[in-house]
C-alpha cells in the first residue's frame, strides 16, 4: 500500500505537462478523466459552536489533470483536522491505496496516481478521528497516448506489485510503471522533451520515490504527480563534458543516493582513445567531485581505444560506488566517502574473465556452485543487493549472477545464477532485486522475470505488449515493491 505523508500538492494540473513554457508539452492526450462527485455535500459555514461529539462536515472534489492517470482531490473538513483518503478500482482488481492528510487544516490537497486507463475508481474519505463517518466519490481515468499504450502479458505471480522502466514502445524520454498484479500501465510521464531513453541515455527510480533521467546532456527528476524535483538543462555543457568521442554528454547510467547524483562521462584523449569518468553533483547542479580513472586505477601506459567502457554505476547505502567496466569484464567497488583520503580508490576489483583483462583483479572468483562457463563477460547492471551481496547481468551467457564478496579473504563466491529469457543478451539489460531479495532479470527487450531467491524457482514472467506494435524494448526494469 502506497502511503503519502505530510505534503500538499498545489494546483490541479500536471506542471510538467501543462502550459508553462518551461515545462514539457503533454503527450497527445486530449481526453481528460471524468469525475462524479455530485452526491458529495459541501462543508457548511456556521457561527455556532462546534459540538466535539458531532462528526465533522466533509467534502471532496477530485479533478482530472492533463495526465490521464492522475487526479488531484480537494478534501474540506470542518472543523479543521487530519483526514484520510483511500481509493481502489470499482471492479476490485487493484490494491487499495491510502493517502494521508495528517495536518489539522480545513482544506487538504491529496494526489491520486497508479491508476489504470479507462477504469472507474471508488474514492472514500474520512476524518482520521472519525473512521465510521465518511463520504465517497467516484472517478474515471481516461485513455492514454498511443505511444505509451501498453500492458504486460504475464505468467505466474509476482511479489513486486509495481515495476518501472522507460517506455518500451517508443524512444522518447518517457518513464512508465506497470501493475504486476493486473498487467496494466498505471503511470507515465515525459521527462525530457526532445530527449530519448534507451541504451545510451538512461533513467532510474530513486529511493525518494522519484523518477530520474539523463538525456541530451540534461538532468530531469519528477515526483509521482509529475512535478519537477530537479531540472538541470544542458548540465553536461556546464561541466565541460565533450559531445564527441564514442559517447557524448552523459552516458549509459545515472544514480542518486542521499541527495548526491552520479553520472558517467567519457574523457577524450585524442583519436579513438577514451577513458570513462564519474561526476558527482547536487540538486542545484553544483559539481561535488570528479573521479578520473587514471588517478585511481592501474591503467597501463600502452592503453588505447575504449579501454573501460563503463556501462553502469550503483551506490550502496554506505555510499560506496560500484562501477561496471565492460571492456575489462570487471566490477570495481570504489571508496565513496567524499571526506576520505582514499575516496575513489578501489576497495576491490572483480575480474570476470581471469587473466584475460588488462587490469588485474583483487578477488579470486569461485564459480563452482553454478554451471559453466566459469566467467562473466559483457556484464551490465551491477548493483549491491538488499542482502549485501553483489548481483550483475552476465550478458554473454544470458544470466544474472548473485555473488558473495568476502573482502577479508579476497574471495568472490558465485552463489546462484538466474536465466534471462534469451540464451545471451546483446547490450544493457536488467539485474535488480526486490526488497525481499528476489532477483529480477532480463535482456534488453520486452521480457523480464522474477525468481525466488531461496528456491531459485521462476515466480513470474512479464512481456510488454505495445498497442502500436513492437517497440524498441526496455533497457532496464526496476522492481518498485513498497511504492
For each residue, the residues with C-beta under 8 A, 3 or more apart:
1: 95 96 97 98
2: 97 98 114 483
3: 98 99 100
4: 7 99 100 110 111
5: 100 102
6: 100 102 103
7: 4
8: 108 109
9: 72 109 110 111 225 227
10: 109
11: 15 72
12: 63 65 72
13: 17 18 65 66
14: 17 18 26 65 66 67 70 189 225 226 227
15: 11 18 20 23 226 227 228
16: 23 24 189 190 191 222 226 227 228
17: 13 14 23 24 25 26 27 29 65 66 67 189 190 226
18: 13 14 15 23 26 66
19: 23
20: 15 23
21:
22:
23: 15 16 17 18 19 20 228
24: 16 17 190 191 192 193
25: 17 190 193
26: 14 17 18 29 66 67 190
27: 17 144 145 147 148 174 188 190
28: 145 146 147
29: 17 26 66 67 68 142 143 144 145
30:
31: 68 142 143
32: 64 65 66 68 142
33: 64 65 68 69 71 139 140 141 142
34: 64 139 140 142
35: 61 62 63 64 71 137 138 139 140
36: 137 138 139 140
37: 40 60 61 62 137 138
38:
39: 136 137
40: 37 59 60 61 135 136 137
41: 57 58 59 135
42: 59 76
43: 57 58 59 76 77 78 106
44: 57 78
45: 78
46:
47:
48:
49:
50: 54 78 79
51: 54
52:
53:
54: 50 51
55: 127 130 133
56: 77 78 79 81 127 130 133
57: 41 43 44 76 77 78
58: 41 43 75 76 77 83 125 126 127 133 134 135
59: 40 41 42 43 75 76 77 135
60: 37 40 73 74 75 76 85 123 125 135 137
61: 35 37 40 73 74 137
62: 35 37 71 72 73 74 112 123 137 139
63: 12 35 71 72 73 74
64: 32 33 34 35 68 70 71 139 142
65: 12 13 14 17 32 33 70 71 72 225 226
66: 13 14 17 18 26 29 32
67: 14 17 26 29 70 188 189 226
68: 29 31 32 33 64 117 141 142 143 144
69: 33 113 114 115 116 117 141 144 185 186 187 188
70: 14 64 65 67 111 112 113 115 225 226
71: 33 35 62 63 64 65 111 112 113 115 139
72: 9 11 12 62 63 65 109 110 111 112 225
73: 60 61 62 63 85 99 109 110 111 112 123 125 137
74: 60 61 62 63 107 108 109 110
75: 58 59 60 83 85 101 107 108 109 110 125
76: 42 43 57 58 59 60 106 107 108
77: 43 56 57 58 59 80 81 83 106 108 127
78: 43 44 45 50 56 57 106
79: 50 56 106
80: 77 104 105 106
81: 56 77 104 127 128 129
82: 100 101 102 103 104 127 128 129
83: 58 75 77 100 101 108 110 125 126 127 128
84: 98 99 100 101 125 126 127 128
85: 60 73 75 98 99 100 101 110 112 123 124 125
86: 96 97 98 99 123 124
87: 96 97 99 112 115 121 122 123 124 139
88: 92 94 95 96 97 121 122
89: 92 93 94 116 119 120 121 122
90: 119 120 121 122 138
91: 119 120
92: 88 89
93: 89 181 182
94: 88 89 97 115 116 121 179 181 182
95: 1 88 161 181
96: 1 86 87 88
97: 1 2 86 87 88 94 112 114
98: 1 2 3 84 85 86
99: 3 4 73 84 85 86 87 110 111 112
100: 3 4 5 6 82 83 84 85 128
101: 75 82 83 84 85 105 108 110
102: 5 6 82 128
103: 6 82 108
104: 80 81 82
105: 80 101 108
106: 43 76 77 78 79 80
107: 74 75 76
108: 8 74 75 76 77 83 101 103 105
109: 8 9 10 72 73 74 75
110: 4 9 72 73 74 75 83 85 99 101
111: 4 9 70 71 72 73 99 224 225
112: 62 70 71 72 73 85 87 97 99 115 121 123 139
113: 69 70 71 186 187 224 225
114: 2 69 97 162 177 179 186 187 224 483
115: 69 70 71 87 94 112 119 121 141 186
116: 69 89 94 119 141 179 182 184 185 186
117: 68 69 141 142 143 144 149 184 185
118: 140 141 142 143
119: 89 90 91 115 116 140 141 184
120: 89 90 91 138 139 140
121: 87 88 89 90 94 112 115 138 139 140 141
122: 87 88 89 90 136 137 138
123: 60 62 73 85 86 87 112 136 137 138 139
124: 85 86 87 134 135 136
125: 58 60 73 75 83 84 85 134 135 136 137
126: 58 83 84 130 131 133 134
127: 55 56 58 77 81 82 83 84 130 133
128: 81 82 83 84 100 102 131
129: 81 82
130: 55 56 126 127 133 134
131: 126 128 134
132:
133: 55 56 58 126 127 130
134: 58 124 125 126 130 131
135: 40 41 58 59 60 124 125
136: 39 40 122 123 124 125
137: 35 36 37 39 40 60 61 62 73 122 123 125
138: 35 36 37 90 120 121 122 123
139: 33 34 35 36 62 64 71 87 112 120 121 123
140: 33 34 35 36 118 119 120 121
141: 33 68 69 115 116 117 118 119 121
142: 29 31 32 33 34 64 68 117 118
143: 29 31 68 117 118 149
144: 27 29 68 69 117 148 149 185 188
145: 27 28 29 148 149 188
146: 28 149 467 468
147: 27 28 167 169 170 172 174 468
148: 27 144 145 167 169 170 174 176 185 188
149: 117 143 144 145 146 169 185 466 467 468
150: 167 168 169 176 185 464 465 466 467 471
151: 178 183 184 185 464 465
152: 163 178 180 183 184 462 463 464 465
153: 183 462 463 464 465
154: 158 180 183 460 461 462 463
155: 460 461
156: 450 458 459 460 461
157: 459 460
158: 154 161 163 180 181 450 459 460 462
159: 434 436 438 450 459 460 481
160: 163 180 434 440 450 460 479 480 481
161: 95 158 179 180 181 480 481 483
162: 114 177 178 179 180 186 479 480 481 483
163: 152 158 160 177 178 180 440 448 462 477 478 479 480
164: 175 176 177 178 187 205 211 477 478 480
165: 168 175 176 474 475 476 477 478
166: 173 174 175 176 197 198 202 203 213 474 475 476
167: 147 148 150 170 172 174 175 176 188 197 471
168: 150 165 176 446 464 466 471 472 473 474
169: 147 148 149 150 464 466 467 468 471 472
170: 147 148 167 174 468 471 472
171: 196 197 198 472
172: 147 167 190 195 196 197
173: 166 190 191 192 193 194 195 196 197 201 203 213 215 220
174: 27 147 148 166 167 170 188 189 190 191 197
175: 164 165 166 167 187 188 189 191 197 203 211 213
176: 148 150 164 165 166 167 168 185 187 188
177: 114 162 163 164 185 186 187 188 480
178: 151 152 162 163 164 183 184 185 186 462
179: 94 114 116 161 162 182 183 184 185 186
180: 152 154 158 160 161 162 163 183 460 462
181: 93 94 95 158 161
182: 93 94 116 179
183: 151 152 153 154 178 179 180 462
184: 116 117 119 151 152 178 179
185: 69 116 117 144 148 149 150 151 176 177 178 179 188
186: 69 113 114 115 116 162 177 178 179
187: 69 113 114 164 175 176 177 224
188: 27 67 69 144 145 148 167 174 175 176 177 185
189: 14 16 17 67 174 175 211 222 226
190: 16 17 24 25 26 27 172 173 174 193
191: 16 24 173 174 175 195 197 203 211 213 215 220 222
192: 24 173 195 213 215 216 218 220
193: 24 25 173 190
194: 173 216
195: 172 173 191 192 201 213 215 216 218
196: 171 172 173 200 201 215 216
197: 166 167 171 172 173 174 175 191 201 202 203 213 215 475
198: 166 171 201 472 475
199: 252 427 428 444 475
200: 196 247 251 252
201: 173 195 196 197 198 213 214 215 216 250 251
202: 166 197 213 214 252 253 254 475 476
203: 166 173 175 191 197 211 212 213 214 215 254
204: 211 212 213 253 254 255 256 476 478
205: 164 209 210 211 212 478 480 483
206: 209 210 211 212 221 256
207: 256 257
208: 229 256
209: 205 206 223 224 483
210: 205 206 221 222 223 224 229 256
211: 164 175 189 191 203 204 205 206 221 222 224
212: 203 204 205 206 219 220 221 230 254 256 261
213: 166 173 175 191 192 195 197 201 202 203 204 219 220 221 254
214: 201 202 203 217 218 219 249 250 254 263
215: 173 191 192 195 196 197 201 203 218 220
216: 192 194 195 196 201 249
217: 214 234 235 236 237 241 243 248 249 250
218: 192 195 214 215 231 232 233 234 235 236
219: 212 213 214 230 231 232 235 250 254 261 263 285
220: 173 191 192 212 213 215 228 230 231 232
221: 206 210 211 212 213 228 229 230 231 256 283
222: 16 189 191 210 211 226 227 228 229
223: 209 210 226 227 229
224: 111 113 114 187 209 210 211
225: 9 14 65 70 72 111 113
226: 14 15 16 17 65 67 70 189 222 223
227: 9 14 15 16 222 223
228: 15 16 23 220 221 222 231
229: 208 210 221 222 223 283
230: 212 219 220 221 261 283
231: 218 219 220 221 228
232: 218 219 220 235 285
233: 218
234: 217 218 237 238
235: 217 218 219 232 238 239 250 281 285
236: 217 218 239 241 243 248 249 250 265
237: 217 234 240 241
238: 234 235 285
239: 235 236 265 279 281 287
240: 237
241: 217 236 237 248 249 250 265 279
242: 245 248 266 267 268
243: 217 236 248 249
244: 248 268
245: 242 248 266 268 274
246: 266 272 274 306
247: 200 251 252 266
248: 217 236 241 242 243 244 245 251 266
249: 214 216 217 236 241 243 265
250: 201 214 217 219 235 236 241 254 263 264 265
251: 200 201 247 248 264 265 266
252: 199 200 202 247 264 310 311 312
253: 202 204 263 264 311 312 313
254: 202 203 204 212 213 214 219 250 261 262 263 313
255: 204 261 262 263 313 314 315
256: 204 206 207 208 210 212 221 259 260 261 262
257: 207 260 262 315 316 317 319
258: 319
259: 256 282 283
260: 256 257 280 281 282 288 315
261: 212 219 230 254 255 256 280 281 282 283
262: 254 255 256 257 278 279 280 313 315 321
263: 214 219 250 253 254 255 278 279 281 313
264: 250 251 252 253 276 277 278 310 311 313
265: 236 239 241 249 250 251 276 277 278 279
266: 242 245 246 247 248 251 274 275 276 277
267: 242 274 275 276 277 292
268: 242 244 245 273 274
269: 273 274 275
270: 273
271:
272: 246 304 305 306
273: 268 269 270 303 304 305 307
274: 245 246 266 267 268 269 305 306 307
275: 266 267 269 292 293 294 299 303 307 308
276: 264 265 266 267 293 308 309 310 325
277: 264 265 266 267 290 291 292 293
278: 262 263 264 265 290 291 313 321 323
279: 239 241 262 263 265 287 289 290 291
280: 260 261 262 287 288 289 290 291 338
281: 235 239 260 261 263 285 286 287 288
282: 259 260 261 285 286 288
283: 221 229 230 259 261
284:
285: 219 232 235 238 281 282
286: 281 282
287: 239 279 280 281 290
288: 260 280 281 282 338
289: 279 280 338 343 344
290: 277 278 279 280 287
291: 277 278 279 280 295 296 321 334 344
292: 267 275 277 295 296
293: 275 276 277 296 297 299 308
294: 275 297 299
295: 291 292 344
296: 291 292 293 334 344 345 346
297: 293 294 332 346 359
298: 359 360
299: 275 293 294 303 307 359
300: 303 358
301:
302:
303: 273 275 299 300 307 358
304: 272 273 307
305: 272 273 274 327
306: 246 272 274 309 327
307: 273 274 275 299 303 304 327 328 358
308: 275 276 293 325 326 327 328
309: 276 306 325 326 327
310: 252 264 276 313 323 324 325 326
311: 252 253 264 324 325 326 380 428
312: 252 253 322 323 324 380 381 382 383
313: 253 254 255 262 263 264 278 310 321 322 323 324
314: 255 321 322 382 383 384
315: 255 257 260 262 319 320 321 322 336
316: 257 319 320 322 336 384
317: 257 384
318: 336
319: 257 258 315 316 336 337
320: 315 316 333 334 335 336 337 347
321: 262 278 291 313 314 315 332 333 334 335 336
322: 312 313 314 315 316 331 332 333 334 382 383 384 390
323: 278 310 312 313 331 332 334 382
324: 310 311 312 313 330 331 379 380 381 382 392
325: 276 308 309 310 311 328 329 330 331 332 359
326: 308 309 310 311 329 378 379 380
327: 305 306 307 308 309
328: 307 308 325 351 357 358 359
329: 325 326 351 352 353 356 357 375 376 377 378 379
330: 324 325 349 350 351 352 357 359 361
331: 322 323 324 325 349 350 352 379 382 390 392
332: 297 321 322 323 325 346 348 349 350
333: 320 321 322 346 347 348 349 350 405
334: 291 296 320 321 322 323 344 345 346 347
335: 320 321 340 342 343 344 345 346 347
336: 315 316 318 319 320 321 343
337: 319 320 340 343
338: 280 288 289 343
339: 343
340: 335 337 343
341:
342: 335 345
343: 289 335 336 337 338 339 340
344: 289 291 295 296 334 335
345: 296 334 335 342
346: 296 297 332 333 334 335 349 362
347: 320 333 334 335 407
348: 332 333 362 363 405 407 410
349: 330 331 332 333 346 359 360 361 362 363
350: 330 331 332 333 361 362 363 365 390 403 405 412
351: 328 329 330 354 357 359 360 361 363 365
352: 329 330 331 365 375 376 377 379 394
353: 329 356 357 375 376 377
354: 351 365 375
355:
356: 329 353
357: 328 329 330 351 353 360 361
358: 300 303 307 328
359: 297 298 299 325 328 330 349 351
360: 298 349 351 357
361: 330 349 350 351 357 365
362: 346 348 349 350 410
363: 348 349 350 351 405 410 411 412
364: 410 411 412
365: 350 351 352 354 361 374 403 412 414
366: 369 411 412 413 414
367: 370 372 373 374 375 414
368:
369: 366 413 414 415 416
370: 367 401 414 415 416 417
371: 417
372: 367
373: 367 397
374: 365 367
375: 329 352 353 354 367
376: 329 352 353 379 392 394 396 397 401
377: 329 352 353 394 395 396 397
378: 326 329 394 395 396 425 427
379: 324 326 329 331 352 376 382 392 393 394 395
380: 311 312 324 326 392 393 395 425 427 428 429 431
381: 312 324 392 393 428 429 430 431 432 476
382: 312 314 322 323 324 331 379 390 391 392 393 431
383: 312 314 322 390 391 392 431 432 433
384: 314 316 317 322 388 389 390 391
385: 388 389 390 391 402 433 437
386: 433 434 435 436 437
387: 437
388: 384 385
389: 384 385 402 403 404 405 415
390: 322 331 350 382 383 384 385 402 403 404 405 412
391: 382 383 384 385 400 401 402 403 431 432 433 439
392: 324 331 376 379 380 381 382 383 400 401 403 431
393: 379 380 381 382 399 400 420 425 429 430 431 441
394: 352 376 377 378 379 397 398 399 400 401 417
395: 377 378 379 380 398 424 425 426 427 429 443
396: 376 377 378 424 425
397: 373 376 377 394 423 424
398: 394 395 419 420 422 423 424 425 443
399: 393 394 417 418 419 420 441
400: 391 392 393 394 417 418 420 431 439 441
401: 370 376 391 392 394 414 416 417
402: 385 389 390 391 414 415 416 417 418 439 453
403: 350 365 389 390 391 392 412 413 414 415
404: 389 390 412 413 415
405: 333 348 350 363 389 390 411 412
406: 409 410 411 412 413
407: 347 348 410
408:
409: 406
410: 348 362 363 364 406 407
411: 363 364 366 405 406
412: 350 363 364 365 366 390 403 404 405 406
413: 366 369 403 404 406
414: 365 366 367 369 370 401 402 403 417
415: 369 370 389 402 403 404
416: 369 370 401 402 439 453 456
417: 370 371 394 399 400 401 402 414
418: 399 400 402 439 441 449 451 456
419: 398 399 441 449
420: 393 398 399 400 425 429 441 442 443 447 449
421: 442 443 445 447 449 461
422: 398 425 443 445
423: 397 398
424: 395 396 397 398 443
425: 378 380 393 395 396 398 420 422 428 429 443 444
426: 395 443 444
427: 199 378 380 395 444
428: 199 311 380 381 425 444 475 476
429: 380 381 393 395 420 425 441 442 443 444 475 476
430: 381 393 440 441 442 443 448 474 476 477
431: 380 381 382 383 391 392 393 400 439 440 441
432: 381 383 391 439 440 441 476 477 478 479
433: 383 385 386 391 437 438 439 440 453 479
434: 159 160 386 437 438 440 450 479 481
435: 386 479 481 482
436: 159 386 453 481
437: 385 386 387 433 434 453
438: 159 433 434 450 451 452 453 459 479
439: 391 400 402 416 418 431 432 433 450 451 453
440: 160 163 430 431 432 433 434 448 449 450 451 477 479
441: 393 399 400 418 419 420 429 430 431 432 448 449 451
442: 420 421 429 430 445 447 448 449 474 477
443: 395 398 420 421 422 424 425 426 429 430 447
444: 199 425 426 427 428 429 473 474 475
445: 421 422 442 473 474
446: 168 463 464 470 471 473 474
447: 420 421 442 443 461 462 463 464
448: 163 430 440 441 442 461 462 474 477
449: 418 419 420 421 440 441 442 458 460 461 462
450: 156 158 159 160 434 438 439 440 458 459 460 461 479
451: 418 438 439 440 441 456 457 458 459
452: 438 455 456 457 459
453: 402 416 433 436 437 438 439 456
454:
455: 452
456: 416 418 451 452 453
457: 451 452
458: 156 449 450 451 461
459: 156 157 158 159 438 450 451 452
460: 154 155 156 157 158 159 160 180 449 450
461: 154 155 156 421 447 448 449 450 458
462: 152 153 154 158 163 178 180 183 447 448 449
463: 152 153 154 446 447
464: 150 151 152 153 168 169 446 447 471 473 474
465: 150 151 152 153
466: 149 150 168 169 469 470 471
467: 146 149 150 169
468: 146 147 149 169 170 471
469: 466
470: 446 466
471: 150 167 168 169 170 446 464 466 468
472: 168 169 170 171 198
473: 168 444 445 446 464
474: 165 166 168 430 442 444 445 446 448 464 477
475: 165 166 197 198 199 202 428 429 444
476: 165 166 202 204 381 428 429 430 432
477: 163 164 165 430 432 440 442 448 474
478: 163 164 165 204 205 432
479: 160 162 163 432 433 434 435 438 440 450
480: 160 161 162 163 164 177 205 483
481: 159 160 161 162 434 435 436
482: 435
483: 2 114 161 162 205 209 480
